[in-house]
Amino acid sequence: MAQQWNEIPAPSGKEAVSRTYGAAYRTDVIDVRVRGNGGQLEYMIKMNAGDALVYSWEVPSVADPQAFLTEFHGHTEPVGGRGDLMFYEKGPGAKANGSLIAPWQGIHGWYWQNNGEAPVVVRLMNSRLASPGSRSRNNNHRNC
């Protein structure tokens, strides 16, 4: 007997389970140095609403993973001194893996703080399907 299938319509719009993008798939591997004794750095990616990001990052040489803090967040570009901010994850730890569908146009990424004594290197691997105009931005010169 042949199998019979019930066809279920795929959701569309914001609920879509499949999306197409106008730009090609891209992968980056970035090593980011964070100094010790409270050193801080923010690494951000400019994304449009709906852009997809898959990531892994780790700090293999950290002596105490609980002394390394991270905030994974996104925010809009401020208009008139005000903008929207959303924290996706916050807490201690020396690695994370996950994905993000950008909820809005803005910059999305990580703030890292190294409370250990020695400087460390964060290895960030990210892959994304992004709209034209999306780009990475390392704010390490601004030491948050």
Secondary structure, 3 states (H helix, E strand, C coil): CCCCCCCCCCCCHHHCCCCCCCCCEEEEEEEEEECCCCEEEEEEEEECCCCEEEEEEECCCCCCHHHEEEEEEEECCCECCECCEEEEEEEECCEEEEEEECCCCEEEEEEEEECCCCCEEEEEEEEEECCCCCEEEECHHHCC
